């Protein structure tokens, strides 16, 4: 993460400044505004370098997508889309600590439109959050099944304590540094237990950013999944 997210990004930005490129659009993550873990820490350090180079003349604009979902590829499955696949197959809601932690989800096409708008209309040196609507995991699962015309067969909620304990055991079994806040299953569980709320007001104002309603993005994703894999019609 350090080599790619920080060093390679900074090198590409420096060479772009030297070449006097017309516009440099840097894709970061909204999580830099609430850093937690090695990934977001590395992305945040890259943004600091982009800011510095922008002050030296790099025509840089940074976009910060929230939690992206939508059609993906088997070689690199999206986490939210993978959960939609599971819900359509199993119809079982799986949540942590009640699943009431709000998260900001954005459809992939909205992110693409935001990237193009940032290249065309973004203010140099500015950072734009590209988000959508906020929803809790428990409500997300129910909404997905409702849009698919399915009913949940069960809801399983794992308490926070046992979930963290199991994650730390898994980290130790894989010899991961459980005391390191930047890696491992324990970190993943802690991320799932937190709320992730973000505002896209600046992107709306400067870029004309207008994300789709969550129900539309989910409906498009469900339709795509069903077209790609007929077994998802079961239930």
N, C-alpha and C positions, 0 to 999 in steps of 0.2 A: 504493500500500500504506500509506503514511503517512497519507493522507487518510481512507481507509476503516478500516483495521485499528486505527489509534491515535486519530485525532481524532474520527471519527464514533462509535466505540465509547465513548470517554470522554464525549462529549456526551450520548449516549443514557443512559449510566449516571448521569451527574449529574442529568439530568432525572428519571430514575426515583427517585433519592434524594429529590429535591424533592417528587415526587408520592407518596412513601412506598409504593411498590409492595411487594406481599407477598413476592415472590421474583424475583430477577434471575439468570438462568442465562446465564453467559458461555461461549461456545464458543471455545476456543483450540485449541492443538495440543500434543501431547506433545513436539514439537521445541523448545518453549521451554526445556526442560530441557537441551538440547544445541544452543543457537542456532548456525545456520550459514546465512548469506545474508539478503537483505533481507526476505524474507517472515517467517522465524522471528524476526528482530530486531524487526520491527514488532509481531508478535503478543506477544512478550515485554514490550515497552513497554506494550502495552495491559493486560496482566495486572498490571503494577506499578500502573497507575492504578486498576484494579478493587480491588486490595488496599487502596490508600489510601482509596477511597470506602467500602469495607467497614468500615474502622476508624472511619469517620464515621457509620456506621449503615445503609449500603446492604445489603440482605439478599441479598448476592451469593454465588453458588457458581460456580466455574469448572470446566468439564470439558475434558479434553485428550485427544482421540482420537489414536491412533497412525496407521498407514497404512491408510486405509479402502478397502474394495472391496465390490462387490456390484452389483445392478441399477442402471443409470445412465440418463441421458437423452441423446439425440443432440446436443442443444444444449450439453451440458456433460459430455462423456465422462470417466469415471473412469480414471485412468492404469493402475491395476492391472487393471481390467476390460477396458480396451483391449488390454492385453498378453494376457489370457486369450483375447480374440477372435482376436488374431494367432496364438497358439499353436494354437488349434483349426483355423484355416485352413491354416497353413503347416507345423505340426508340427516346427518348427526352434527349438531352444533358443538364444537369443541372450543372452550374459552378458559382463560386464566382469571382467577379471582373474581368471578362473576361476569367478566367481559364487558365492563361498563366504561373502559378507558377510551375516550374519543380520539380518533385519528383522522387526519386530513388525507383523503384519497383523490387522485387526479387521473383521468383517462389519458392514455398514451397519445392519442391524436391531439389533445389539448396542449400537451407538452411540445409536440412538434410545431403546432401553430404558434406557441409562445416563443420558441426558438427563432422561427422565421421573423416574427414581429420584433424580437430583440435585435436581430441583424439589421432590420430595416429602420426601426424607429427608436431603439433603445438609447438612453443617454450614456455617453462614455463614462466609465467609472462606476456606473450604477449596478446594483444587484437586485434582481427581481425574483420574488417567490412565485412559482407557478403551481398553484394548488387548486383544489376543487371543494368538495363538501366534506364535513366532518361527520363521522358515524362511529359508534361503538361496535366492537367485534360481535357481541350478541345480536345487536340489531342488524349488522351487516349480514350475518348468516341467514337470519329470517327473511331479510329483503331479497337476497339472492334466490332462495327457494321460492318465495312468493312470485318473483318475476319469471321463474322457470315453470310455474304452475305446479309446484311440489309442496308437500308438507313435511316439516321435520319429524323424525321418528323418535328423537331423544336429544337432550341437552346434557353435556358432560362438562362440569366446571371444576378445574383442578385448583385447590387453594394455593396461594402464593408460596407459603412455606415449603410444602412438599415439592412443588415445582422447582424452586431454587435448590433444594437439597439434592434432588435427582440430577439437576443440571451440573452441580458441583462434582457429584460422583462421576458423571460422564466425563467431565473435564479431567479429573484425576486419572481415570482409566485410559484416556488418550494422552496423558502427560501434558495437559495444557496448564498454563499458569493461572490457577483459579484466583490468585490474589491480584492478577493483572486486570484492571477494569476495561482493557481494550480488546479482549479476545475471549473466546470460549462460549459454551452453551449458557453459562450463568449470565454472561452479559446479554445474550439474546433474550433470555427470560426477563431480565430487568428492563430491557427495551420494550417488551410486550406489556409490561405492567405499568408503563408510563403513558401519560396522555401526550399527544402530538398535535397541537393546534397551531395553525399558521394563517397569516393574512396575505392575500394577493392584491390588496388595494392599490399598491404602487404599480403593479403590472396592469391592472385594470385602467388606471389613470393614464399611464404613459404609453402603453402598448395596445390599448383597446382589447385587452385580454378578457375573453368571455368563455369560461369553461362550460362544458355540457353539464346538465343536471346529473347527479350520481345515478339515478335510475336509468337514464339513457345510456350512459357509459357501460353500466352493468348489463343492460339488455343487449347492446352490441356485442359484448364479450361472450355472453351466454349463447347468442346466435352463432357466433364464430366457432365456439367450442363444439356446439352440436353439429355444425356443418363439417368440422374437421374430424369429429370422432362420434360416430353414430351410437356408441355404447352409452353416451351421456343422455340419450333419450329415455333410458330406463328409469323407472320410479313411478 
